[in-house]
């Protein structure tokens, strides 16, 4: 009977000892957290990328706004004067409106596609810089793990400010 109890107790003791060893190793690990959303909002390279995109697409955006106003004016005029216009004049104005509307939709689609492509290019460059800065902070301060997503992260392990500062300094 005593041998049977010892045989059953031995695996339980081994699991407990292994568990304590893993807990001890985990307690010695240094874990950090980076708020990637905040990093993309506040980091200098991300803000510069946003400004570049705004400058690059400003003229096309203004052109689209101008076309939208022109379409609105044409539509209002057609609705207001449709009953008093000659049939040929109404058809000519409707055709011009439809042509401009198609052109506007095409330019708007191209604008969105170009903007999304450029935004993705800029985002990739910013992410490369951010990942390099995160790696530098992790190596310098001897972190074992840096998490980018978590349900909860204590401010004590949040290294976002350090990464933002490193990116601002251009390191």
Rosetta blueprint (number, residue, H / E / L):
1 X L
2 X H
3 X H
4 X H
5 X H
6 X H
7 X H
8 X H
9 X H
10 X H
11 X H
12 X H
13 X H
14 X H
15 X H
16 X H
17 X H
18 X H
19 X H
20 X H
21 X H
22 X H
23 X H
24 X H
25 X H
26 X H
27 X H
28 X H
29 X L
30 X L
31 X E
32 X E
33 X E
34 X L
35 X L
36 X H
37 X H
38 X H
39 X H
40 X H
41 X H
42 X H
43 X L
44 X H
45 X H
46 X H
47 X H
48 X H
49 X H
50 X H
51 X H
52 X H
53 X H
54 X H
55 X H
56 X H
57 X H
58 X H
59 X H
60 X H
61 X H
62 X H
63 X H
64 X H
65 X H
66 X H
67 X H
68 X H
69 X H
70 X H
71 X H
72 X H
73 X H
74 X H
75 X H
76 X H
77 X H
78 X H
79 X H
80 X H
81 X H
82 X L
83 X L
84 X L
85 X L
86 X L
87 X H
88 X H
89 X H
90 X H
91 X H
92 X H
93 X H
94 X H
95 X H
96 X H
97 X H
98 X H
99 X H
100 X H
101 X H
102 X H
103 X H
104 X H
105 X H
106 X H
107 X H
108 X H
109 X H
110 X H
111 X H
112 X H
113 X H
114 X H
115 X H
116 X H
117 X H
118 X H
119 X H
120 X H
121 X H
122 X H
123 X H
124 X H
125 X H
126 X H
127 X H
128 X H
129 X H
130 X H
131 X H
132 X H
133 X H
134 X H
135 X H
136 X H
137 X H
138 X H
139 X H
140 X H
141 X L
142 X L
143 X L
144 X L
145 X E
146 X E
147 X E
148 X L
149 X L
150 X L
151 X L
152 X L
153 X L
154 X L
155 X H
156 X H
157 X H
158 X E
159 X L
160 X H
161 X H
162 X H
163 X H
164 X H
165 X H
166 X H
167 X H
168 X H
169 X L
170 X L
171 X L
